[in-house]
């Protein structure tokens, strides 16, 4: 997300560390804006920089990937921050671990628009790189939030609370319940990846690509409850 005034680019806001949300930074580098993100974003990007660069170069090819680079934030949000753009403000809220450990929610106060980024997937299956318990807790909070519209990280251009959260809440609740049941029964991770959450298969795009990864992450977290 880039914020501008009539003269120059002032801020580029990163919602979290995943490549599809940060590699665009390089396009704005010459404008010398402030790059803004969660206070844990710099660490997360630094730890995965080599992995992200190599994987995306292989995916896109050297020519298409030319000029891409990891740009770390110059402004960190530890709790809540307001950016005054003159005539409108953006409110940035650092979140506890959910989709990742560096999720940021941005609200445009002029239009009451909330940018949830990858805390909200619609149609395409959500992906877990943080905490399933944290994500379910955050969804409960968001269901009580008021906004004119919310913008998902993957899905339509705008959606409405609270109904927009229901599919994601159901999916993570099913995964959590199934994993907890198998752990209680003494089942292994391998067994879990073959059965957990498969009632959701026909509800999500890219289920086959990402669901087992979600189950693996959820199992690793929940077996230590």
C-alpha positions in Angstrom: 0.0 0.0 0.0 1.5 3.4 -1.0 0.3 6.7 0.4 1.0 9.9 -1.5 0.4 13.7 -1.5 0.4 15.8 -4.7 4.1 16.4 -4.6 5.8 13.1 -3.6 5.4 9.6 -2.3 5.6 9.7 1.4 4.9 6.2 2.7 4.9 2.6 1.5 3.1 0.4 4.0 3.8 -3.4 4.2 1.0 -5.4 5.7 3.3 -8.4 6.5 6.4 -10.2 5.3 5.2 -12.4 2.5 6.8 -11.8 -0.9 3.6 -10.9 -2.7 3.2 -8.0 -0.2 6.8 -6.7 0.0 8.5 -7.2 -3.4 6.7 -4.2 -4.7 8.8 -2.0 -2.4 11.6 -1.9 -5.0 9.4 0.0 -7.5 9.2 2.9 -5.1 12.8 3.0 -3.9 13.9 5.9 -6.0 11.1 8.1 -4.5 12.7 7.7 -1.1 9.6 7.2 0.9 9.4 5.8 4.5 8.7 2.1 4.4 6.4 1.2 7.2 5.7 -2.1 8.9 5.1 -4.1 12.0 8.0 -4.0 14.5 8.7 -7.6 13.8 8.7 -7.2 10.0 12.4 -6.4 9.7 13.5 -9.5 11.6 11.1 -11.8 9.6 12.2 -10.4 6.3 15.9 -10.6 7.2 15.6 -14.2 8.3 13.9 -15.2 5.0 15.5 -12.8 2.5 17.7 -15.4 0.8 14.8 -17.9 0.6 12.4 -15.4 -0.8 14.8 -14.1 -3.3 15.8 -17.5 -4.6 12.3 -18.9 -4.7 10.8 -15.9 -6.5 13.7 -15.7 -9.0 13.1 -19.4 -9.9 9.3 -18.8 -10.2 9.5 -15.6 -12.4 12.8 -16.2 -14.2 15.9 -14.0 -14.1 14.6 -11.4 -16.6 11.3 -10.8 -15.0 12.8 -10.8 -11.5 15.5 -8.2 -12.4 15.4 -5.2 -10.0 13.6 -7.0 -7.2 15.1 -6.7 -3.8 14.2 -7.0 -0.1 13.7 -3.5 1.4 13.4 -3.4 5.2 11.1 -1.0 7.0 12.4 2.4 8.1 9.4 3.0 10.4 8.2 0.3 12.8 4.7 0.0 14.4 4.8 -1.5 17.8 1.2 -0.9 18.8 -0.8 1.8 17.1 0.4 4.7 14.8 -1.4 7.4 12.9 0.0 8.8 9.6 -1.3 12.3 8.8 -1.5 12.7 5.1 -3.1 16.1 5.2 -6.9 15.9 4.9 -7.0 12.2 5.8 -5.3 9.9 8.2 -4.2 6.3 8.2 -4.4 4.3 11.4 -1.9 1.4 11.6 -2.4 -1.3 14.2 0.2 -4.0 14.9 -1.4 -7.4 15.6 -0.5 -10.3 17.8 0.6 -13.4 15.9 -2.1 -14.7 13.6 -1.4 -15.1 9.8 2.2 -14.2 10.6 3.9 -12.7 13.6 4.1 -9.3 11.8 0.5 -8.6 10.6 -0.6 -4.9 10.3 -4.1 -3.6 9.9 -4.5 -0.3 8.2 -7.7 1.9 8.4 -8.3 4.9 6.2 -10.3 7.2 8.4 -11.7 9.3 5.6 -13.6 6.4 4.1 -13.8 4.1 7.1 -12.0 1.4 5.0 -10.1 -1.3 6.8 -7.3 -3.1 4.9 -7.0 -6.5 6.5 -4.5 -7.9 4.0 -3.9 -11.6 4.5 -5.8 -11.7 7.7 -8.7 -12.1 5.4 -8.8 -14.6 2.5 -11.9 -15.1 0.4 -12.3 -17.9 -2.1 -8.6 -18.9 -1.9 -7.7 -21.0 1.1 -6.0 -19.0 4.0 -2.5 -20.0 4.8 -1.0 -20.3 8.3 2.5 -18.9 9.0 1.8 -17.8 12.5 -0.7 -19.1 15.1 -4.0 -20.8 14.5 -5.1 -19.9 18.0 -4.1 -16.3 17.5 -5.9 -16.1 14.2 -9.2 -17.5 15.6 -8.9 -15.0 18.5 -8.4 -12.1 16.1 -11.4 -13.2 14.0 -13.6 -13.0 17.1 -12.4 -9.4 17.6 -13.0 -8.5 14.0 -16.5 -9.8 14.0 -17.4 -7.0 16.5 -15.6 -4.3 14.5 -17.5 -1.6 12.6 -16.3 -0.5 9.2 -17.8 0.8 5.9 -15.9 -1.9 4.1 -12.9 -4.2 4.5 -10.3 -5.1 1.9 -9.0 -8.7 1.8 -5.5 -9.8 0.9 -7.0 -12.3 -1.5 -10.6 -12.0 -2.7 -13.0 -9.3 -4.0 -12.0 -5.6 -4.0 -14.2 -4.9 -0.9 -16.3 -6.9 1.6 -18.5 -6.4 4.6 -18.1 -7.3 8.3 -19.0 -9.4 10.1 -20.1 -12.0 7.5 -16.9 -11.8 5.6 -15.1 -13.5 8.5 -17.4 -16.5 8.7 -15.8 -18.8 6.1 -12.3 -18.3 7.4 -13.5 -18.8 11.0 -15.2 -22.1 10.1 -12.1 -23.4 8.3 -9.7 -22.7 11.1 -12.2 -24.0 13.7 -12.6 -27.2 11.8 -8.8 -27.7 11.5 -8.3 -26.9 15.2 -11.0 -29.2 16.3 -9.9 -32.1 14.1 -6.2 -31.7 15.1 -7.1 -31.6 18.8 -9.2 -34.7 18.5 -6.4 -36.7 16.8 -3.8 -35.4 19.3 -6.0 -36.6 22.2 -6.3 -40.0 20.4 -2.5 -40.2 20.2 -2.4 -40.0 16.4 0.6 -38.8 14.5 1.1 -35.7 12.2 1.3 -38.0 9.2 -2.2 -39.4 10.1 -3.5 -35.9 10.7 -2.4 -34.7 7.2 -4.6 -37.4 5.6 -7.9 -36.6 7.4 -7.9 -33.2 9.2 -10.1 -30.6 7.7 -11.0 -32.5 4.5 -14.6 -31.6 5.0 -13.5 -28.2 3.7 -11.9 -29.4 0.5 -14.7 -28.3 -1.9 -15.1 -24.8 -0.3 -11.7 -23.4 -1.1 -9.5 -22.7 -4.2 -5.9 -24.0 -3.9 -6.9 -26.5 -1.1 -4.7 -29.2 -2.5 -1.7 -26.9 -2.6 -1.9 -25.3 0.9 -4.1 -27.3 3.2 -1.6 -30.0 4.3 0.8 -27.2 5.1 -1.8 -25.6 7.3 -2.5 -28.9 9.1 1.2 -29.4 9.7 1.6 -25.9 11.2 -1.6 -26.3 13.3 -0.5 -29.7 14.6 2.9 -28.3 15.6 1.3 -25.6 17.6 -1.6 -27.4 19.2 0.3 -30.5 20.3 2.0 -28.3 23.0 -1.2 -26.9 24.4 
